[in-house]
Amino acid sequence: MTVLPGRIPVSIDEPDWPSRPKAPAGAPNVLVILTDDVGYGTCSTFGGPVPTPVLDSLAENGLRYTEFHTTAMCSPTRAALLTGRNHHDVGFGRITESAMAYDGYTTMIPPDAATIAEILRRNGYGTALIGKCHNVPDWESGPAGPFDRWPTGLGFEHFYGFLGGGTNNFSPGLYQGTRPIEPPLGDADYHLEADLADQAIDWVRRQKSAAPDKPFFLHYATAAAHAPHHAPREWIERFAGQFDQGWDAVREQTLARQKASGVIPQNTLLTERPDEIPAWDSLSAAERRLYARQMEVFAASLAFSDAQIGRLVDALRELGELDNTLLVFIQGDNGASAEGGPHGELNEAFFMNGMSESVENMLEHIDEIGGPLHYNHYAVGWANALDAPFKWFKQVASHFGGTRNGMVISHPDRIADVGGVRTQFHHVVDITPTILEAVGLGAPAEVGGVAQQPMAGVSMGYTFAQPDAKSARNTQYFELHGNRAIYHDGWVAACGPVELPWAFKMPPPELDEIDWELYHVADDYSQAIDLASQFPERLRELQDLFWIEAARNQVLPIIVGTGRRVGPAQPSEVRGSDEFTYYPGTHRVPPGSAPDLANRSFVVAAEVEVPADGAEGVLFGQGGRFGGHALYLLGGRLVYHYNLLGSVRFTVTSDGPVPAGRRRLEVAFEPDGQGYGLGGTAVLRVDGDPCAREHLSRTVPWRMSYVEGTNVGLDTGTPVSEDYRVPFAFTGTLHRVDVSLK
């Protein structure tokens, strides 16, 4: 019998169905939980000030890992977690928005690094990602895709969540599969964390109802505790006054609890507060009041998320599936975030644009922090406190403040030493091999006909029954933005930070301008004692080892500095084009897939039919409440509203209503010159005739919005202008919108 290539022969005499993949006998369910921007010394499970009773309970019925590491930033950590390879080896030396053309920095997971979701799917598992996905290349996140690097193209049969670094918890930019969806409008009780838990519980129940014997793999990635720090008001009030003692006292209190609970050695020293962070006692009363409130809000956001995770755990218990579930809970994809800068922000986009807000202005809105009117972040002093006992924070991959995260593994059917602490040195690349071993699978040599690169990770399964076993990981490099380190057999050589996360250096420093430090972390848990001058030969050995590992893992060339871009520009469907036409139904086109109107001349023109009784609604908009601009009709008049990150607003309004009939409605903007964030003049025109003109004193220097996208015919998420409420759909007939750039 002739068999065509790619066909599976089926006997004619004994007909049978093609075989379906089946999981190994006794294979457990797998639940991987990952929170965001939570430092080692944050949650109660690891001695921190924020109560996380659900994680506490899982630790009491599982194991706490006190020397577990991430990459110091979200996209790289998530790529390493899902693939079992080092982040540069799968193109994630940076976050998606900062991708570059070098192999280690493309943010494009290659086919020879299949994810754990894809491997398990091909071996009989149901797979889903609920929550954050920060691994879709920025230029592939639009409605035209391509979609092979979206979750549903990387092995997840179901995706419900958001793309990018963070999202508004009250008005998130959600996707189901590859289709944008909107949260319920007008639901005052809506919060993303509760929604994610609802979705996860529903998915698990449907899986077990339809195929009770089929195991599942669920990756549950919270929005908490990445900025914006949002929480229900009643949860925020629970923490009133609990952080009035300030960040210095919180660090000391955390150290004491950590020693008492055994999650750090008794001889651990509390690292010195960096000079860039003021002592709490040196602050004014107004500053202390503001900063304490910022921390109350953050604590509420993490505690609320923990409670929602508890609902998912309870659902597994009710289904009788918890004991047979390998549950990996990583508390943070990096250290606590210092991106709020010295004072914190009401709008995180200020940090993204190199801007800042005054303490006085934030105090005017102190009671609103944590609610839907702000996209808030805390002051950097809290980032340092929440990484106790370590120094530094997120982005600083050279030190454990950026890379050490608390982790709990629970698997009642297979872990007998419940409540134990494990001190073996491990890294996020070790999660995928641990899952494969628990499932009863090896790392596949090929997936979908593509030969696979070796995994960098090792299984942590040996630690389940051997608390004192020698670590199976002897060496691990770290690198991000030029911050670099190498761990080897109890020693760490560290070089960084090259710049502070809230203060980009342009031009960035040269690679050799930052001194290397040396720590014997086998005896110095917190990296408190620099031994570089005492052991120069040991330091040189480790430096040489770093460069070997860097060459082996596509780290080279090292790109120093957060803001530095080298090589050709990112791929783009819009770059190089000056004319765009959008039609009704174009909603939520993300910034990476839409024309960038910042710092340039542009014309936005809408072809409309205005009925005899008038019309109103959004014609074209980009962004939302926390930064954006929109052209719309309100009360029959043509309006252009420019929202400078929620801090300054400019409105241009026509003198009279737009006449009925077929009309061309335009806004033309001309900047004052060439540069970043300059002012300019906006002119409104009806059928080519000017009807209003205003000068805008400032514009956004970099990006209007990192979350909310481009809309035609209505607004989504949050409103660009507070003059209306979303969706504020256009009530006339909108034929098209033309965008012209100069």
N, C-alpha and C positions, 0 to 999 in steps of 0.2 A: 504494500500500500504506500503510495506517495504521500509524504507529509510536507506541507508547505512550511517554510521557515517561520518560526514563532508559534506554530500551532502545536497543541498537545494531542497526540494520537489517542483516539477513543475507539475501543473495540466495537466492531459492527455486530458481532455475534452476541456480545454481552454488554448492552448499552448501559452507560453510567454517566452521572454528572461529573464535570471536571471538579477536581478536589478544591476545597476551600482551605485557606490557612487556618490552623488551629494552634492555640497557645499550648506550651508544654504542660503536661499534667501537673496539677497543683499550683500552677503559676498564680501569684497574688495579683490583686489590684495594685495600682501604683498611683499615689497622689503626691505631687510635688508642689509645695506651696512656697511662693517667693514674694516677700514684701519689698519695699522700695525705700532706699535712702535711710536705713535704720542702722545706726552704729552699734558696736558690740555692747557698750554700756548703757543701752537705752531701756530695754524691757526688763521686767522683774525676773524673768527666767535666767538672766545673766547678770543680775544684781542691779539693774537700772531702776530709775524712778517711775517708769510708766508701767502700771499693772497690766499684765497680759495673762490672765488666769487660764485661758485655753491653752496657750503654749506651755504654761506651767504644768498643766495636767498631762499634756502629751509627754513632757520631759519626765514626769514622775512615772509614766508608764512606758518610757523608752530610754533614750540615751542623749545626753548633752555633749556636744563637741566644742571644745574650747580652743582649738587651734585650726579652725576652718577658715579658708580664705577665698576671696573673690578677686576681681580684677581692678577694683576701684571705680568702676562706672557701669552704667546699666546695660547698654547694648553689648559691650564686650563680655560681661558676665553671663548674659542670657545666651549668647552664642556658644560660649564654652560649656555652659550647663547642658544645652540641648544636644551638642555634638560630641562631647567628651574629648574635644581637641582644644589646644590653646587658642586664645582668641585671635591672634594674628594669623594662625594657620588656616583659619576659616574667614579671613578678610576683615576681622572686627577689631583692628587696633584702635578704632575710634567709634564714636556713636554715628548713627546713620547720617545725621545732618552734616557731619564733618568728613565724609568719605573722600578719599583721594585715590588716584589711579594705581598706586603701588599695590602689589599682591596682598600685603598684610593689612591694607586699609580700604579696600573697595566696599566693604559692608555687604558683600554678596557671598552668602554661604555656597560653596561649590558643590557640585553633585557627588564628589568623592568624599564628602563628609556628611553622610545621611544623618538626620536627627534621630534621637531616641524615639520620637513619635513615629517616624517613618519605619524604623526597624520593628517596633512593636505592632504597628498596623499590619505589616506584612507577615506577622506571626500571630495573627488571630486576636488582637486587642482592638477594642473600641477606643478612639483617641479624641481628646478635646483640649482646647486652650480657652480658658475663661479669664479675661482680664487684659493685662498689658502685653502688647507685643511691640518691641522696639528693635526689630530685626528686618523690617521691610525697607529696602533702599529708598531714600527720600524721593527719588525721581520715579520710582515704581509704585508710589502710594496713591496715585490718582485713579479715576474711574476707567481708564484705558489699560491699567496694569503695566506690564505683564504681571500675572498673579502667581507665578511658580515659586516666588519667594515670600508670598503671604503664608500665614499659618496653614491654610488649606492646601498649599502647594508643598509644604514641608512635613507632611505626614499627619496633620491634625484634620480629622474628618469634620470636626465642628469647631467654629471659632465664634465667640461672642466677646467683644471687648473693644479696645482702642489701640491705635497706632501712635508711636512716638513716645516722648519722655514722660508726659503727664497729661492730665485732662481735668476739666472742671467736674467736680463730683456732683454738682447740682444740675449741670447741663452738659454731660459728656458727649464727645464726638464718637459715637459707637458704630461698630460694624457687626453684622451677622454674616459670616462667610466673607464675601468681598463687597457686600452691599451696605452702604451707609444707612443707618436707621436713627431715629430720634427717640429720646426718652419721653415719657408721658408729659405733655404740656399741662401746666396748671396744678401739678401734684406737689403740694407744699411739703410733703413728707419724703419726697424722692431723694435718695442718696445712692451714689454709684456702688458703694461697698455692699449695701443691702441688696441691690440689684444683682451684683455678681454672685452673691451667695444664693439668691433665688435661682439664678440661671444654672449654677453648678448643681444644686440639689435636684432641680428638674431634670437635667441631663443624666445624672447618675440614676435617678429613679426610672427614667425611660429606658436606659440601657439594661438595667436589671429586670425590668418588667418584660422586655422583649426577648432578652437572651440571658437568663439568670446565671448560666454557667460560663458566659463569656467575660473574661476579665477586662478591666478598663484601665487606661492611662489618662489621668486628668492633670494638666498643668494649670494651677490656679495662681494667677499673678495679680496681686492687689494693686490698686492705685496708691493706697497708703504705703508709706508716709511721704511720698514725693509731694513737692509743692504743686498745687495749692493745698495748704493744710485746712481741709474742710471737715466739719463735723456737725451733727445736730446740736442745736443750742443747749438742750438739756445735758448733753454729754460734756460740753465745754464748761458749763457751770459746775460740774462735779469736781473740776480741778482748780476752782477759784482759790487763790492764796497758796497753792501747794508748791509754788516755785519762787516765792518772794525772797527766799534765802539766796538766790542767785546761782550763777553757773559755777563759781569756785566752790561753794559749799556743796552743791549737788555732786561735783566730781569726788570730793572727799567722802561724802556719804555713800556714793556708789562703790568706791574702792573698799570701804569697810564691809558692805553687803557682799561684794564679790568674794572677798576672803572668807567671810563667814559661811558662804554657800559652797565654797570649793571650786568656783569657776575660774579662779586665778590662784597661783601659788601664794603662800603666806609671805614670801619675801618680795613680792611685787612692789615696785616703786611707782608712785604716781608721777607721770612725766610732767615737766614744767609747761605751764601755759605759754603759748607762743607770744612773743613780744607784740605781735600785731593785734592781739586781743586784749582789751583793757581789763584790769581787775574790777570785779563787781563793785567793790567798795569805792572805786574812783568815779562811778557813774553818778549822774544827777538823779534826783528823785523821779523826774519825769521819764528819764531813760529806763530806770529800773521798773517803773510801772508798765511801760510799753513792752519791754523785753519779757517780763514775767507773763504778761498776757499772751504774747506770741508762743511761749512754751506751753501754757495751759491749752491753747488751741491745738498745738502739735500733739500733745499727750492725748487729747480727746480723739483726734483723728486715728491714732494708732490703737488706742483702746477700743474704739468703736469697730475698727476693722477686725481686731482679735475676736470680738463678740460675734461678728458675722461668720468668721471662720468656724467658730464654735457651733453655729447652726449647721454647717456642712458636716462637721465631725459627728454631731448628734444624729444627722440623717443617715450617715454610714452605720452608726451603731444601731439605729432602729431597723435598718435593712439587714442587720446581721453580717455586715461586710467589713466592719472595722478591724476585727482580729486578723482577717486575711488581707489586709491592706498594708503595703509598704508605704509609710507616710514619711516624707522628707520635708521638713519645714526649715527653710533658710530665712533667717530674720535679717533681711536687707541684702540688696544686690551690690552694695558697697558701703562705705562708712557714711556717717551722717553728713548732710549736705551743708557746705559753707557758702552756697551760691546766693544766700540772702544778703551777704556782705556785712559790713560793720553794724548796720542798724536794722537789718531786715527790710522787707518790702511789702507794700500793699499789693503790688503787682509784680510777679516774678519776671515779667517781660522787661522791666527796668534793667535787671541784671543782664539779660540777653542783649540789650542794646547799649550797654556801657553807661547807663544812667543810674541815678539814685533818687530816693525820696527823703525828705526831712523828717526828723523825729516829731517836729511840731505838727506837720500835716498828718502823720500816722496817728498821733494822739487824738486828733479830731475825730478819727473813725475807729477808735479803740474798741468800742462795743460792737462794731460790725465785723471785726476780724474773725475769720472762720466761717463767715456766712457767704451768701451768693454774690454780694456786691464786690468781693475782693478775691484776688488770686495770690494770697499772702504766703510769705516765707519768714522764718525767724532769723535773728541776728546770729552772726558766726560764733559768738561765745557759746551758744547752745550746741552747735555742731561739735565743738571741742569737748564739751561736757559729756555729750552722749556717746562719744567714742572712748570714754574712760576705760582703762587707765592709759590709753595710748595717746600719742601726739598726732596732730593733723587729722585729715578727714577725706571725704569723697574727692576723687580726682588725683589724690596724692598717692600713687601706687608704690612709692618708695617706702612707705611706712605702714604699719599695721592699722593706724587710724583710718586709712583708706581701704584696707583689704581684709581686716579681720572681722568676721561676722559670726554671730551665734547661730548654731544649727542643731536641730533636734531630729533624730530618727526614731520612729515608733513602728514596731511590727510585732504585735502581741504573739502571733503564732511562732515567731522565730527568735525573739529577743527575750531571754530569761532574766538577765541582770538589769531589771527595770530600775530607773532612778539613778543609774550610774553616770559617771562622767568619763569622757574619753579625751585624751590629751595628744593623740597622734596628729602629726602635721598633715593636713590635707587641703585640697583645693577644689574649686567648683568643677573642674574637669573630671573629678573622680565620681561624680554623681551618676553619669550614664553607665560607666562600668559596674557600679554598685547595683543599679537597677537590673542590668543584664544578668549579673550573677544570681540575683534573687529570683529572677524569672526562669533561669535555667538556660540562658542563651549565651553564646560567645559573640564577640565582635565579628560581624559578617565581613568576609573577604570582598564581597561585592553586593551591591544593592541596585536592582533595576538594570543589571548588566554593566554597571560602572564599578570598576575596581576602587576599593576604599583606602584612603590613607589611614595609617595606624592611629589608634587612639592614644592620646597623651595621658589619659587618666588611668588610675588603678582602682580596683574595687576596695571599698571600705568594709566589706562584709566580715573580714577577719576580726574587726574590732568588736563585733557583736558579742562574742563569747570570750574575748581575750582583752581584758581592760589594760593590761600592762604590756601588750605586744609591741615590739619595735615598729615604728612607722614604716609602712610600705612605700612611702614617698620620701626620697632623700634630697631631691633637687627641684626647685621651682623658680622660674624667673617671673618678674613683674615689670611691666612697662606701660605707661600711658602719658602722652603729651611730653615725653622726655623725662618724666619721673620714672626712675628705674631702680630695681633691686634684684638680688639673687639670694635665695635660701639654699643652704647646703649643710646637711648634717649638724644642725643646731646653731649655725652661724648665718647672719644676714649682713650683706653689704648693701648699703642704701645710698641713693643719690637723688635728692629732691627736698622740697619742691622747687621746680624751676620758676614758678610764678604762683601766686595765690589764686584760688579759683574765682574770686570776685575782682581780680585786678590783672587783666591780661597785659602782657608786656609786648609792645610793638615798637621796634622789632623784638622778638623773643631773644633770650640769652643764647649764647653759643653752648654747644653740648658739653664742653669741658670747663664751663665757668662755675659749675656747682660742685662743691666738695663732696667726696664720698665719705660715708660714715660706716662704722663696723660695730655690730652687736653680737654678743654671744647669747642668743635668745634661749638656749637650753637652760641658762641660769638667770637671764634677764628678760623676763616675760614681756615687759612693756616697752622694750627698747629705750631704756632710760640712761644707759651708760655707754657712751661712744668710746670704743677701744681702738679707733683707727690709728692714733699716734703710738699706741703700745704694741700693736701687731701689724706693722706695715706689710710684712710678707704674706700674712694670712689675707689681708685686704687685697693685695695684688692677685693672689690666687683666685679669689672670688670674682674680682673684676674680669679676669681672663675667662672664667667660667661663664660669666654673664654674656660676654661677646660670643662665646661658642653657642650658647643657647639662643641668643638673638639671631645668629646666622641660621641656625637650624629651624627656627620657627617663624621665618618671614617678618621679623621685627625690623629689619634693615630696609630702607634707611630710617633711622629714628627721626621723627618729625617733632621738633621741640616747640612747645607753646600751643595753647588752646586755639588761638586765633590764626595760627599760621596755615596757609594753604599753598601747596606746591604742586607742580605738575599740571596737566590739562584739567579743565573744568569738568564737573560731574556731568554724566549724560543727562539730557533734558529733551523733552518733547516741545518745550516752549522757547528755550534759549535760542537767540538768533532770529526769532520772528518778531516782527513789529506790528503785525495785524492779527487780531483774533476775533472770531465771531462765536458768540454763545447763544444758545437757544433755551427757551423755557424747559425746565426739568434738570438744568445744570445746578446741582446742589453739592455743597461740601467738597469742592475740589481743594485738596490740601495745598498749602503754600509751595511745596516742592514741585507741584505739577501745574501751577498757575503762573501767569505773568507777574513779575515783580515790579510794582509801580513806584517803589521807593527811590528817591533821589534822581528823578527824571521827569521830563515832560510827558504828559499823556492826555488822551481824550477818551472819555467813555460816552458812547452815544446809544440811546435806546430808541428803537422803532416801535411806536405804540399806537393803539387806537384808544382815544379817550371818549367815553360815552357822553351823551348830552348832559347827564346829571353829575359829571365829573368822575374822578377816580383817585385812589390813593394806594400806597403800597410800595414795597422795595422793587426797584428795577435791577440794581447791581450792587453788590456789597462784598467786601473782604474783611474778615476778622469779626470782632464782636465787642463786647463791653470792655475788654481789657486791651483794646487796640484794634483799629480798623477804620474803614471809611465806607460810605454808602451814598448812593444816589436814589432818591425816592420821592414820591408825591405824598404830601400831607396837607389835608384841608384843601386839596385842589392845587396847591402850589408846588413848584419844583424845588427840592431841597438837596443840597450836598452837605454831608456832615463828616468832619474829619476828627477822629478820636485819637489823640496822642496818648496812648497807653493809659487811658482813663484819667490822666492828670490834667490835661488841657484839651478843651473841645472847641472846634471852630464850626460854625454853621453859616452856610450861604443859602439864602431863600429868595425866590423870585418875588417881584413886587405884587404880582397878581396871579390868579389861577391860570392853569394851562388851558387854552381853548379846546373845545371838543373837536374830534376828528383825528385823522391820521397825522401824527406828529413825530418829529425827531428831537429828542430831549438829550442834551449834552452837558457834561462838565469837562472843561479844559483846564489843566493845571500846568503852570510854568514856574519852575523853581527859580530862586533868586540868583543862582549861579551853579557852579559845579562843586560838589562836596557832599558831606553826609549830614543829614538832619537839618538842612537849611530851610528857611521859609520859602514862600512862593505865593503866587496869585491864582485863585480859582475863579473861573468865569462860567456862569450858567448860560446856556443858549437854548432857545426854542425855535426849531426850524432855521437854525443858523443865526438868529438874531439874539445878541446878548440881552439878558434880562436881570442879571445880578453879578456883582463882582466883589470879592473880599480878599484881603491879604492875610495869609496864615503866617504867623511869626516863626513857627518851628514845624518840623515834620519828623517822623520817626527816622533815626539814623541807619537802622539795619533791617528789621523785619517787623511788620505790623502785628503779625500773630503767628505763633508757633503751633496753634491748635486749630482754631476755627478757620475755615477755608473760604472759597469764593462761591457766592450764590447768585442766581439769576431768577428774578420773579418773586422772591421771598427771602426771608432771613431765617437762619437756623441757629441753634445753640443759644447764645445770648445776643441781645440787640446791640448793634453798633451805636445807636442813639437811644437815649432814654425817652425820646419823644414817642416811641411806639413799643409794642410788645411783639415778640416773635409768635407766629411766622410773618405777620404783616404782609401777606401775599397781595400782589398787585391785582386790583379789582377791574382794571380795563383789560385790553388785549395786548399782550407783549409779543411782538414778532421775533425780535432778535436784539442782541446787544453787541455792539462793535467796540473793541478796545484797540486803540492806536497808540503806539509808543514812539517817542522821538529820541 
